């Protein structure tokens, strides 16, 4: 709903539910963040030979059938291990190994992937120890 305020406030779009005036800068920032995140998911899927899952409401963004399900986050600072562990728990376990990918902002930013050690060892086996 567009309203034109006569008491000196700016005109703009007002939420019918809460009555708050929409801030265009905040709205634009949110759209840009979403598109950057979607682009990061696509880059990760292409690099790993996986499939971007899209807006299916799943707790993972990229799937490598028979191998891994990955949650991709593009964040300005590295996430805490507690946050990563909670994201891995949301994905759950099953035929595919849950993983977390952190993408650093900017062109050529660092991309790190995290798997639980137990999940990785279960799929790849323990190395032979010589000695």
HUURJO-V877030 format. One record per run of one state. SS is the DSSP state (alpha for helix, beta for strand, coil for the rest). FROM is the first residue (numbers start at 0). TO is the last residue. Records with the same first field share a line. If there is no record, write none. Layout:
SS: FROM-TO + FROM-TO
This chain:
coil: 0-0 + 3-10 + 14-19 + 21-22 + 48-49 + 52-60 + 64-66 + 75-79 + 91-95 + 104-109 + 115-115 + 124-130
beta: 1-2 + 11-13 + 20-20 + 50-51 + 61-63 + 67-74 + 96-103 + 110-114
alpha: 23-47 + 80-90 + 116-123
